[in-house]
Amino acid sequence: MHTNHDGHVTHTEMSEFSERATQTRQLERQFQIIDHNHDGAISFDELHEWFVRVCRLKNWTLQQTGQLFAHIDLDHDAQICFEDFRRFAKHNEIVFRYYFE
């Protein structure tokens, strides 16, 4: 939170910290919605269901889910943990907003 190390937290620093905390909570809520079985990870099936049922992308294919899953699953452990999800959101903001907000 304290970025300039002058011994005082400025209004700007506090606002930036608050905004990041709000964004993290929003990401956590979105993650929990997609993680349908609430096991702390998004499976391939949960991600595919998100696109087909929730986003109502009737022509969304398993191949498309696989391609996106591979991009999000940064540690390649066949599941998307919150850290994978957070990193994907941070580095792919436009794609993330299109599909997940």
C-alpha positions as MATLAB code, in Angstrom:
seq = 'MHTNHDGHVTHTEMSEFSERATQTRQLERQFQIIDHNHDGAISFDELHEWFVRVCRLKNWTLQQTGQLFAHIDLDHDAQICFEDFRRFAKHNEIVFRYYFE';
ca = [
       0.000    0.000    0.000;
       2.724    2.485    0.963;
       4.588    2.960   -2.305;
       6.823    6.007   -1.943;
       8.240    5.038    1.499;
       8.120    8.584    2.875;
       6.614    7.449    6.170;
       3.084    8.608    5.316;
       0.246    6.897    3.493;
      -1.230    9.350    1.024;
      -4.854    9.548   -0.020;
      -3.821    8.312   -3.480;
      -2.007    5.301   -2.023;
      -5.011    4.456    0.154;
      -7.386    4.792   -2.816;
      -5.222    2.550   -5.000;
      -5.030   -0.063   -2.235;
      -8.805    0.039   -1.765;
      -9.407   -0.308   -5.517;
      -7.101   -3.365   -5.745;
      -8.857   -4.952   -2.762;
     -12.258   -4.412   -4.410;
     -11.009   -5.921   -7.678;
      -9.671   -8.951   -5.808;
     -13.021   -9.494   -4.069;
     -14.816   -9.251   -7.426;
     -12.438  -11.818   -8.921;
     -12.958  -14.116   -5.949;
     -16.755  -13.916   -6.369;
     -16.497  -14.616  -10.089;
     -14.172  -17.553   -9.435;
     -16.567  -19.002   -6.845;
     -19.483  -18.749   -9.272;
     -17.628  -20.683  -11.973;
     -16.267  -23.204   -9.428;
     -19.658  -24.862   -9.280;
     -18.689  -27.683   -6.891;
     -16.754  -25.260   -4.627;
     -13.629  -27.393   -4.401;
     -11.339  -24.387   -4.837;
     -10.498  -25.064   -8.490;
     -12.237  -24.615  -11.829;
     -12.311  -27.815  -13.853;
     -12.495  -28.069  -17.616;
     -16.155  -29.102  -17.329;
     -17.007  -26.173  -15.054;
     -15.372  -23.727  -17.444;
     -17.195  -25.239  -20.434;
     -20.508  -25.137  -18.569;
     -19.881  -21.460  -17.773;
     -19.678  -20.603  -21.465;
     -22.539  -22.790  -22.666;
     -25.077  -22.317  -19.882;
     -24.275  -19.060  -18.129;
     -22.913  -17.045  -21.054;
     -25.384  -18.780  -23.370;
     -22.800  -19.348  -26.084;
     -24.666  -22.227  -27.739;
     -22.023  -22.684  -30.443;
     -19.137  -22.707  -27.958;
     -17.093  -25.860  -28.554;
     -15.030  -28.145  -26.349;
     -12.043  -27.139  -28.465;
     -12.571  -23.458  -27.643;
     -12.842  -24.304  -23.956;
      -9.643  -26.334  -24.222;
      -7.734  -23.492  -25.835;
      -8.835  -20.972  -23.225;
      -8.331  -23.468  -20.381;
      -4.731  -24.002  -21.512;
      -4.100  -20.246  -21.414;
      -5.597  -19.818  -17.947;
      -4.089  -22.959  -16.338;
      -0.634  -21.422  -16.035;
       0.859  -24.182  -13.900;
      -0.576  -26.905  -16.211;
      -2.042  -29.019  -13.421;
      -5.360  -29.615  -15.260;
      -7.299  -27.255  -13.018;
      -7.582  -23.506  -12.654;
      -6.754  -22.321   -9.156;
      -7.552  -18.790   -8.032;
      -3.955  -17.683   -8.634;
      -4.146  -18.890  -12.274;
      -7.458  -17.044  -12.635;
      -6.063  -13.859  -11.066;
      -2.943  -13.854  -13.242;
      -4.984  -14.441  -16.388;
      -7.286  -11.548  -15.461;
      -4.332   -9.259  -14.782;
      -2.460  -10.020  -18.008;
      -5.452  -10.455  -20.331;
      -7.827   -7.764  -19.125;
      -9.780   -7.323  -22.367;
     -10.304  -11.064  -22.891;
     -11.187  -11.530  -19.227;
     -13.787   -8.759  -19.243;
     -15.358  -10.103  -22.436;
     -15.857  -13.613  -21.099;
     -16.098  -13.278  -17.340;
     -17.877  -10.034  -16.497;
];
